[in-house]
Amino acid sequence: MKRFWLGAGIVLLPIGWFAAGGGLGMIGHMTGHMIAVALAAPLIAYGLKGTRADPAIRWPRAVTPMAMMLVELTTVWLWHLPIFRRLAASAWPTLFFEQLSFLIAGLLLWSAVLRSAHRAAGVGALLLTSMHMTLLGALIGLAPRPLYPSMHQGLHGLEPLADQQLGGVVMLIVGAASYFIGGLALMYGIVREREAA
């Protein structure tokens, strides 16, 4: 069954990378970003769980929930600074590196929180990640002017600000929900274990 989830995560990657680099503006970028960090990463982490390729098994002292939450936060917020966003939008190699860094940060975080020894810290890390995704999505979606003007050319006839607002909504819905649901699922597992003990 784990192979199925691993395969599903891998299949999502080119879809996300196409969405991010397919000229779909901020909506496409956010869709690709969310596919990499909030959909493909947890599926791949679950598929690798307990194997030699599991980052939390390979580097248990470094790959901890709170440390990886900070890695993920730093990665996501840095790539959404206008200067780095323009850089990623300017060339395929940079875009590929951006999407790869989203995937790696997400994989490290999800790998860390899926370790049974770190469940309580995992809940906290996922809920904090949900909060920072919500905040960033809201800041992008509620900005009074376009933050990334070069990304909005020719997208479905949308005005740049509307494109950016919808991109922020994608981040709010997918990113915040993925981490929040993951945190709730881990919490449910902890409660059930305590009830069974």
Secondary structure, 3 states (H helix, E strand, C coil): CHHHHHHHHHHHHHHHHHHHHCCCHHHHHHHHHHHHHHHHHHHHHHHHCCCCCCHHHHCCCCCCHHHHHHHHHHHHHHHCCHHHHHHHHHCHHHHHHHHHHHHHHHHHHHHHHHCHHHHHHHHHHHHHHHHHHHHHHHHHHHCCCCCCHHHCCCCCCCCHHHHHHHHHHHHHHHHHHHHHHHHHHHHHHHHHHHHHC
